[in-house]
């Protein structure tokens, strides 16, 4: 099927019914965000990433549809920066729950929650048992929640593209800048790309950053360094992550 026809919102109801009968009973739900991404990237970075990543993962899995991206996520830790939109964790989980309920009702048998924003990883991991229960006995819910693994993949991918893998920091860095350069080069202000706070990432450190807020450690909103971006690095980051996520969802 072409890209357009595996996106649920682009299809008619008879088309959805037909592909379900053909065995397209797996669906990916991208979970993004609309929030600050430094002085050089647009706010919709994570929402756009979610859609593109989900399509790549669906191609690898086969017989898989992509649900409309949940565009707003848990971004309370970015609200000190103008333009950021955020859902509370309760609201975000409620939206995910209603997505799952609707999709399971229509006959999907495997629902894959795919966060493309760091702040959504922990809420999804914590809510997974609840989402699986809502789906019912005939449907299962899985989620990609390995944020540290994602950063490792991106460091390797940027380095393989000849870029500075050490500049991957997790937010508005060389990896995300390269991804946006791949999709919307006209929206990337390369002259404003610079360095930010360079964390030594641990799960505890990330949770502390979420609690205290980004602006307490990075006045420009960047984690890592945005310099060294390239379209090739963006392509490699996208493909490497899509491979890893597809492997997880197939398992």
N, C-alpha and C positions, 0 to 999 in steps of 0.2 A: 504494500500500500504506500502511496505517496505521503510525504510529510503532512500535507493539508488534511488528508483523510484519516490520520491517526490522532488528530486533535479533536477531542470530544466536542468542543464548542463549535467546530466548523462543520459538524455533521447534522443531518436531519434525523428525526427520531426513527424513521424506518431504516435508515442506514445503520444506526446504532443497534437496533434489534437484529439486523441481518448479520453484522459482524460478531455479535454475541453468539448467535447460532453457529457461526463458523469457527468458534473457539477463541475469539479475542476476549478472554475473560480476566485478563490482568490489566490493571490500570495504574498509572503513576500519577501521584498528586504532588506537584512541586510546591514548596513552601518558601516564599521569598520575603523580601522586605523593600520598603521605600524609605531610605534613610541616608544620612550624610555619608559620603565616601571621599573625604578629603576635599581640597580646593580644586581638584582637577577632574573628578569623575561625577557623572550625574547621579541623582538620588535613586534611580530605578535599577542600579547595578544588580542587586540580588534578585529582583523580580525577573529581570531579563535573563540572568544566568539560570534561574530555575527552569524557565521554559526551554532554553536551548539545551541544557543538560538533560532534561527529561526526554526530549526528542532523540538525543543521541543514545540514551540508555534504552529507550523503546526499540530503536532500530536493532540494537544488539540482542535484545531478548526475543523479538519476534512475537507476533500475535498479541501485541500490547498497545493499549491506547494511552493518551496523555490527557488528563483532566485539566480544566482551567487552573492556572497558577493562582495560589493564594498569595496575593501581591503584598499585603501588609502583614508584618510579623511582630515578634516580641522585640521591640527596639527602644525600650525605656532607657537603656544605657546610652543612647545617642540623642536624647531629647534636648541636651544642652546646645545642640547645633541646629540652626534654623532649617525648617523644611522637613525634618524627620517626622514620620508618622508611626504610631505604635499602637498595637493591641495589648491589652493586659494578657497575662498567661491564661487566665480563665476564659477570656473571650477567644483567644487563639485556639485553645483546646476545644472549645464549643464549636467553632467553625470546622475544625478538623473532624470532630465527632459527627456533625451534620453531613459533611462530605461523605464520610464512611457509610453512614446510615443510608444515604441516597444511593450511592454506588452499589452497595450490597443488595439493596432492594431491587435494583434493575438486573441483577444476575451476575455481577462481577464476583469472582471467586478469590482473587488475590489483589489486595490494595497496597501499593508501595508508596509510603510517605517519603518524600525526597526534599530535605531542607537545603536551601542554597544560601542561608543566612545563619551565621554562628549562633545568634541568640535563640534560634528555633530548635537547636539540637537537644538541649537538656529538657525543655518542655515536651518535645516529642518522645524522647526516651522514657520520661516519667509517665506519659499518658498512654503508652503503647498497650498495656494490659486493658485499660478502659476502652480504647479504640477497637481492640480485638473482640472484646465482649459485645460492643455495639454491633459489630459486623455480623455476629451470629455464628452458629456452628458450621454453616456452609461456606463461610468466607474467612480468610485469614488476612491479618494486617501486619506488614513488616515496615521497618524504617531504617534508613542509613543514618547512623548517629556517631560515626567515628571522625570527630573534628580534627583530632591530632593526626590521624592517618591522612586526612585530606591535605593538611599542611605539608606533610612529608612527601606526598605525591607531587604537590606543586613545586616544592624545592627541586626535586629530581627533574621534573619536566622543564622548568626554566633553565636549569643547568644544561640539560640535553639540547636545548635550543641555542646554547651559546651565551645565555644570559646569566646574571648574578643570582643564583639560587638562594644565596644567603640573604637576599633582600625580601624574601617571602616572610611576612609577619602576620598575615591573616586578615588584613582589612585595608582596602585601597592601596595595596602594595603592588609590586611588580607583576604578580600573577593576575590580580583582578584588573589592573590597568591594561595588561596585555589582552585579557578577555574582551574588555570593552573596545579596545583598539581593533580587535577582530570583527566585532559586530557593528560598532558605530564610531568609526574614527573621527568623524566630525564633532562628536560630543566629548572628546578627550582633550583637555587643555594641557598639552605636553609641557608647555613652558612653566606650568605651575606644579609639575610633578617633583616631589622632594622626599626627604626622609621624615620619619615620625618616630614614635616610640618603638624600640626593638625589644620585645619581651622574650624571656626564656620560658617557653610555653610548657605549662603543666595544667592538668585539669583544674587543680585548686587555684592556680593563678588566673585562669580564664574566668572561673566562677567569681573570684574577687573583683575582677575588672567589670563584670556584668553588674555586680552589686554596687560598686562605687561610681561607675560611669566612665566613659571614654575620656571625657575632657579633663578628668583629674590627672591623667597620665600623658595624653597626647593632644595638645592645644589645636593642632591642625587636623585631627581626626584620622591620622594614618597610623597603622601598626606595621612596622617594617619600613620599606623604602620603595617608592614608586618608580624610581629611575631604573633604566635598563629594559623597559617594556618593548615588546615586539609582537607582531602578528603571529610569527612562528611560535613564540612562547605561549601565546594565547591558545593557539590550536593544540599544542601539546598538552597544556593544562586541561583543556576540555576533553580531549581524547583519553588521557590517562585516568581522569576521574570517572568518565563514563564507563570505561572498562572495569574499574574496581566496583562501581555501584551495580553494574549489570551482573557481575559475578556474585555479589552478595544477594541480590534479589532472585537470581536463578536458583541459588542454594536454598 
